[in-house]
Every structure is written in structure tokens, then in C-alpha cells.
């Protein structure tokens, strides 16, 4: 949902609350980008500034909206700064064709400081994917690769992610990592994750959520939605593989409703 105010678009969640503001962009970003009219057509692309990292780097969210209703899919290209291969996929989703149905929300990089440093952790030495509130526990100390921080949501980046997801919330979330070369999920996220693994010709494994991870929090917080991890192969992602993942995600946005219904039905049948 979007409301036009003072030449900007206020992006709204399902409940109508504002997530943030951004310049309005539609069609070719180079042709009249940022110009708004009284009654704009449904936008194909919007860029939302969410906040800043510990060191002040911007973190943004891009919306790509298809012409027909479908699932809402959030894709996160990088949360561990030294695992950025997924950004080849999110760049294609951000800059390529819109989905034929549904909506894509794209977070290119939620750990820009770690990415700049070539480090798994953020600028304060915290593993952001151990800092979410679900089943959080103290892990390590500053300098350890899986240091979970002094408390849940101690880091601005994880607070920003939680706030954004709480406002949306997406039907499906895909978190890119590497280098394990598999798709992994647990619980009610498994049907969608299995479908995705088939689409991209990857092995699927049922693995319980790790303590304090983003999918752990989402699967507990949003019982009707799916959140899972795609572990890419070591090294840079080939252009062919990145295209395959981007096509699969656009397909998921158009067709994921059936997988979600299966997952919700399975959960209702559990005694």
C-alpha cells in the first residue's frame, strides 16, 4: 500500500502503518525517476531507506510489484558480511524484470559494515544472525565469529530488520548464505523450501533453527509464513546460477500460495 505525500511515497504495511518514505520510481528508473503525479499507476519499483548500520552506512529495501496479486517474498542477499554471493541474485531482482504476479521485497545487504570489512560480524563484532530474540542465548565474546551480542536485538541492524518484517510481514523470506550448497528449513517453512530447492536444483535438508537466527525468530513470530535459508556453493555465484535463482524467486512470488496452504494445513493437523 502507498500514500502520496509531498512528492514522496509513504510505504505502508498490511495494517496501514507506515514503514518509511522513499522517492517514487516507476518504469524505466532513468526516465522521469522521482516525479510523482496526482494518481500514479501502480509502481513497478520503489526504494525505501530503512536506517543506518553501526558505522552509518545506509540500509535500503526495494519493492518490485507485479501486475497481479500473489505472494509477498522478502529476499535478503547478505547478513554475514563475508557471505555476499547472494547479492548477485538480489541485484537481478532489484534491477531486472518485475515478477509476473506478487510482490518482491529486496534487502541487498543488511550488514554493510561487515561486508566492507570482509567480516562475518558487524562493526561491533556481533554475528547479526545470532542476535535475533527467538531462543537467543549468550554465545562467545567480542571477536568470536558467532558472538551473539550482549542481549537480543542489541544491534541497530537486527532492530531494523525486525521492525521492517513486523511491518510488512512477508509470506516468504529467503536468507542467502554460503558455502554449504543446500536449502535448509524446519517446521512449517519446509513445503515452500522444498519447492524452492527443486526449482534451483539444490539439495534440501531439514535442519532445526539455530539459536538467535532470523529464520528462528520469523518461524516463531509468524506461524503462517515461511522463512528459510539458501546456502550457495563456495565462491562467486555464476551468472547462470544467479539467473536461475532470480527466476525461481519470481516464480515463487506468483505461485507460493499453494505451498503456504499446504504448510498451514499440515500445522493445523498436528495433534
Long-range contacts (C-beta under 8 A, 24 or more apart in sequence): 2-43, 2-46, 4-36, 4-38, 4-40, 7-34, 7-36, 8-36, 9-36, 9-43, 9-46, 11-46, 11-48, 11-63, 13-167, 13-168, 13-169, 14-168, 14-169, 17-167, 19-48, 19-50, 19-61, 19-164, 19-167, 19-168, 20-48, 20-49, 20-50, 20-61, 21-48, 21-49, 22-46, 22-47, 22-48, 22-49, 23-47, 42-67, 44-98, 45-98, 50-160, 50-164, 51-156, 51-160, 52-156, 53-111, 53-112, 53-113, 53-122, 53-123, 53-156, 53-157, 54-113, 54-122, 54-123, 54-124, 54-155, 54-156, 54-157, 55-112, 55-113, 55-116, 55-123, 57-112, 57-113, 57-116, 58-112, 59-107, 59-109, 59-110, 59-112, 59-157, 59-160, 60-107, 60-108, 61-105, 61-106, 61-107, 61-164, 62-93, 62-94, 62-104, 62-105, 62-106, 62-108, 63-103, 63-104, 63-105, 63-106, 64-93, 64-94, 64-98, 64-99, 64-103, 64-104, 64-106, 65-98, 65-99, 65-103, 65-104, 66-98, 66-99, 66-100, 66-101, 66-102, 66-103, 66-253, 66-254, 67-98, 67-100, 67-101, 68-100, 68-101, 68-102, 68-254, 69-101, 69-102, 70-99, 70-101, 70-102, 70-103, 70-253, 70-254, 70-255, 70-256, 70-257, 71-102, 71-103, 71-171, 71-172, 71-252, 71-253, 71-254, 71-255, 71-256, 71-257, 71-260, 72-102, 72-103, 72-105, 72-168, 72-170, 72-171, 72-172, 72-253, 73-102, 73-103, 73-104, 73-105, 73-170, 73-171, 73-172, 73-173, 73-174, 73-249, 73-252, 73-253, 73-256, 74-104, 74-105, 74-106, 74-107, 74-165, 74-168, 74-170, 74-172, 74-173, 74-174, 75-104, 75-105, 75-106, 75-107, 75-173, 75-174, 75-176, 75-249, 76-107, 76-110, 76-161, 76-173, 76-174, 76-175, 76-176, 76-214, 77-106, 77-107, 77-108, 77-109, 77-176, 78-108, 78-109, 78-110, 78-111, 78-115, 78-176, 79-110, 79-111, 79-128, 79-129, 79-175, 79-177, 79-214, 80-111, 80-114, 80-120, 80-121, 80-127, 80-128, 80-129, 80-177, 81-111, 81-112, 81-113, 81-114, 81-115, 81-116, 81-117, 81-118, 81-119, 81-120, 81-121, 81-122, 82-114, 82-115, 82-118, 82-119, 82-120, 83-120, 83-176, 83-177, 83-178, 83-179, 84-109, 84-115, 85-176, 85-178, 85-232, 85-235, 85-236, 85-237, 86-176, 86-177, 86-178, 86-230, 86-232, 86-237, 87-176, 88-236, 88-237, 88-239, 88-242, 89-176, 89-237, 89-242, 89-245, 89-246, 89-249, 90-176, 91-242, 92-242, 92-243, 92-246, 93-246, 93-249, 93-250, 96-246, 97-250, 99-250, 99-253, 99-254, 100-250, 100-254, 101-253, 101-254, 102-252, 102-253, 102-254, 102-256, 103-253, 104-249, 104-250, 104-253, 105-168, 105-170, 107-161, 107-164, 110-157, 110-160, 110-161, 111-157, 120-145, 121-145, 121-147, 122-155, 122-157, 124-149, 124-155, 126-154, 126-155, 128-155, 128-157, 128-158, 128-161, 129-175, 129-210, 129-212, 129-213, 129-214, 130-210, 130-211, 130-212, 130-213, 131-155, 131-158, 131-212, 132-158, 132-162, 132-212, 132-213, 132-214, 132-216, 132-217, 133-162, 133-212, 133-217, 134-209, 134-212, 134-213, 134-216, 134-217, 134-219, 134-220, 134-221, 135-209, 135-211, 135-212, 135-216, 135-220, 136-211, 136-212, 137-211, 137-212, 139-211, 139-212, 148-211, 148-212, 152-212, 161-214, 162-217, 165-218, 166-221, 169-222, 169-225, 170-225, 171-225, 171-226, 171-256, 171-257, 171-260, 172-225, 172-226, 172-227, 172-252, 172-256, 172-260, 173-214, 173-215, 173-218, 173-225, 173-226, 173-227, 173-228, 174-227, 174-228, 174-229, 174-230, 174-249, 175-214, 175-215, 175-227, 175-228, 175-229, 175-230, 176-229, 176-230, 176-232, 177-229, 177-230, 177-231, 177-232, 178-231, 178-232, 178-233, 178-234, 179-231, 179-232, 179-233, 179-234, 179-235, 180-231, 181-231, 181-232, 181-233, 181-234, 182-231, 183-228, 183-229, 183-230, 183-231, 184-228, 184-229, 184-231, 185-215, 185-226, 185-227, 185-228, 185-229, 186-215, 186-219, 187-219, 188-219, 188-223, 188-224, 188-226, 188-263, 188-264, 188-266, 188-267, 189-215, 189-219, 189-226, 189-227, 189-228, 189-263, 190-228, 190-263, 191-226, 191-259, 191-260, 191-262, 191-263, 191-266, 192-226, 192-228, 192-252, 192-256, 192-259, 192-260, 192-263, 193-226, 193-228, 195-252, 195-256, 195-259, 196-228, 196-230, 196-248, 196-252, 199-244, 199-247, 199-248, 199-251, 199-252, 200-230, 200-244, 200-245, 200-248, 201-244, 202-230, 223-267, 224-260, 224-264, 225-260, 226-256, 226-259, 226-260, 226-263
